[in-house]
Amino acid sequence: NIMMKYVLICSAVILIFANSVFAQDVATGTLSGMVRNTATQAPIVGATVAIVGTKLGGISTSTGKYSIKKIPAGIVSVRVSAVGYTPRVISDVVISTGKPNQ
């Protein structure tokens, strides 16, 4: 029984380690920018910027700036929403490794 528990614990540790190693191999990028009112160009504070189909996102700061890190490289859609504004989805945003996308 003790040996079986030891084997199960070691197996679980190996699986967790393997998942973390494979997760590091995924190429990721960063999306950053500013959310502004299209009519006045004033920054929008507290807007939600989210990568559609993921749990990744961020909130705009007092200057309207946001940054979302660790986005898998590829083409994504970005949803921007804020209280009092119509939500907007921006399609075909290219996320690449290296410098942040804006």
Secondary structure, DSSP 8 states (H G I E B T S, - for coil): -HHHHHHHHHHHHHHHHHHHHHHHTS-EEEEEEE-B-TTT--B-TT-EEEETTSS-EEE--TTSEEEEEEEESEEEEEEEE-TTS--EEEEEEEE-SSS-B-
